[in-house]
């Protein structure tokens, strides 16, 4: 009777007994007759109670009702497989934690290696594509007669872009050329006047010499009272008049020489007046040539519709813009703390957001001598009382080689810039300081 009650308790609450013992007991119960099964089950019950957990042993046993008894002839097929599943799960759970502890130092070593050997590349995304860009204009004013390009057209260097009405400039050129002829004639006449004045001066000198001899003769005669006093006065007056005439002619000759640039025998082409006339002619020719506006460099024109034929274009007014396609660079503004080991000449890699997967090679061309905020309209006043330290950005220029077959780089495109500084990060400063101090202490 007692064995039947224990059996009923086991069959009613199999979870309160150790699973391994329960499965073994059920196997043994299924192996013999009814009496043998009960006897084996009774013999294993004390072992199961001794090996069960304290919390399970503390639970009071409840008697199973007769209705809860399950037939012994049809045991479930799942319990025999339960021990195998439990045994297969247990080793996995037991190996996970040791593996994690074993991989932890490996991860620390690998991470430390990459940290120490890293930092050799300075990267920044505050960078944009730039190129030579200029507003096309001319220094003469006039009416637009032709526009020979259209918007976003690619043009070559010295290609004609538009033309102005050349009539007024052609007339000015003709006037300047005529002025050159007039200047040449004037100079030739001036040279002739100079030579004529030279002859008059020579004649005046001879007159002075003759009158001097006559005056001296009359002076000797009047001393001996052989000539009248009136004759002597006439000779003296004639001498003085010839001397004054000679002085006047010499002054006129000097003035003519000055008008001939001090060298009356020099070629007409060397005279300042002639050169001035030639320069005026050249200026008129230059203005006429500037009525035809050409591309200053190879590039792409834009904003062309803003200029139309018949429009009056003022001097130095911008007609439209042209952007270079040959001279392209990257303008970056990294933080001042990122430029510690960046120097001109270092290689750089450029990745443009517009073209994923494409890379351009470049070289650090130059680094600005001042921060970007130094050129602002209202620079920072660091000497004031209210001052907050802000990390500054230093402009940097990177030249880019636009290789054939690469997509076109356009002004303003966002860029990911990486500069190879070849300077590894190394150990942290506190660690190197500690090693240095400990080495000095041992030394």
Rosetta blueprint (number, residue, H / E / L):
1 X L
2 X H
3 X H
4 X H
5 X H
6 X H
7 X H
8 X H
9 X H
10 X H
11 X H
12 X H
13 X L
14 X H
15 X H
16 X H
17 X L
18 X L
19 X H
20 X H
21 X H
22 X H
23 X H
24 X H
25 X H
26 X H
27 X H
28 X H
29 X H
30 X H
31 X H
32 X L
33 X L
34 X H
35 X H
36 X H
37 X H
38 X H
39 X H
40 X H
41 X H
42 X H
43 X H
44 X H
45 X H
46 X H
47 X H
48 X H
49 X H
50 X H
51 X H
52 X L
53 X L
54 X H
55 X H
56 X H
57 X H
58 X L
59 X L
60 X L
61 X L
62 X L
63 X L
64 X L
65 X L
66 X H
67 X H
68 X H
69 X L
70 X L
71 X L
72 X L
73 X L
74 X L
75 X L
76 X L
77 X L
78 X L
79 X H
80 X H
81 X H
82 X H
83 X H
84 X H
85 X H
86 X H
87 X H
88 X H
89 X H
90 X H
91 X H
92 X H
93 X H
94 X H
95 X H
96 X H
97 X H
98 X H
99 X H
100 X H
101 X H
102 X H
103 X H
104 X H
105 X H
106 X H
107 X H
108 X H
109 X H
110 X H
111 X H
112 X H
113 X H
114 X H
115 X H
116 X H
117 X H
118 X L
119 X L
120 X L
121 X E
122 X E
123 X E
124 X E
125 X E
126 X E
127 X E
128 X E
129 X E
130 X E
131 X E
132 X E
133 X E
134 X E
135 X E
136 X E
137 X L
138 X L
139 X L
140 X L
141 X L
142 X E
143 X E
144 X E
145 X E
146 X E
147 X E
148 X L
149 X L
150 X L
151 X L
152 X L
153 X L
154 X E
155 X E
156 X L
157 X L
158 X L
159 X L
160 X E
161 X E
162 X E
163 X E
164 X E
165 X L
166 X L
167 X H
168 X H
169 X H
170 X H
171 X H
172 X H
173 X H
174 X H
175 X H
176 X H
177 X H
178 X H
179 X H
180 X H
181 X H
182 X H
183 X H
184 X H
185 X H
186 X H
187 X H
188 X H
189 X H
190 X H
191 X H
192 X H
193 X H
194 X H
195 X H
196 X H
197 X H
198 X H
199 X H
200 X H
201 X H
202 X H
203 X H
204 X H
205 X H
206 X H
207 X H
208 X H
209 X H
210 X H
211 X H
212 X H
213 X H
214 X H
215 X H
216 X H
217 X H
218 X H
219 X H
220 X H
221 X H
222 X H
223 X H
224 X L
225 X L
226 X L
227 X L
228 X L
229 X H
230 X H
231 X H
232 X H
233 X H
234 X H
235 X H
236 X H
237 X H
238 X H
239 X H
240 X H
241 X H
242 X H
243 X H
244 X H
245 X H
246 X H
247 X H
248 X H
249 X H
250 X H
251 X H
252 X H
253 X H
254 X H
255 X H
256 X H
257 X H
258 X H
259 X H
260 X L
261 X L
262 X L
263 X L
264 X L
265 X L
266 X L
267 X L
268 X H
269 X H
270 X H
271 X L
272 X H
273 X H
274 X H
275 X H
276 X H
277 X H
278 X H
279 X H
280 X H
281 X H
282 X H
283 X H
284 X H
285 X H
286 X H
287 X H
288 X H
289 X H
290 X L
291 X L
292 X E
293 X E
294 X E
295 X L
296 X L
297 X L
298 X L
299 X E
300 X E
301 X E
302 X E
303 X L
304 X H
305 X H
306 X H
307 X L
308 X L
309 X L
310 X L
311 X L
312 X E
313 X E
314 X L
315 X L
316 X L
317 X L
318 X L
319 X L
320 X E
321 X E
322 X E
323 X E
324 X E
325 X E
326 X E
327 X E
328 X E
329 X E
330 X E
331 X E
332 X E
333 X E
334 X E
335 X E
336 X H
337 X H
338 X H
339 X L
340 X L
341 X L
342 X L
343 X L
344 X L
345 X L
346 X L
347 X E
348 X E
349 X E
350 X E
351 X E
352 X E
353 X L
354 X L
355 X L
356 X L
357 X L
358 X L
359 X E
360 X E
361 X E
362 X E
363 X E
364 X E
365 X E
366 X E
367 X E
368 X E
369 X E
370 X E
371 X E
372 X H
373 X H
374 X H
375 X H
376 X L
377 X L
378 X L
379 X L
380 X L
381 X L
382 X L
383 X L
384 X L
385 X L
386 X L
387 X L
388 X L
389 X L
390 X L
391 X L
392 X L
393 X E
394 X E
395 X E
396 X E
397 X E
398 X E
399 X E
400 X E
401 X L
402 X L
403 X L
404 X L
405 X L
406 X L
407 X L
408 X L
409 X L
410 X L
411 X L
412 X L
413 X L
414 X E
415 X E
416 X E
417 X E
418 X E
419 X E
420 X E
421 X L
422 X L
423 X L
424 X L
425 X L
426 X L
427 X L
428 X L
429 X H
430 X H
431 X H
432 X H
433 X H
434 X H
435 X H
436 X H
437 X H
438 X H
439 X H
440 X H
441 X H
442 X H
443 X L
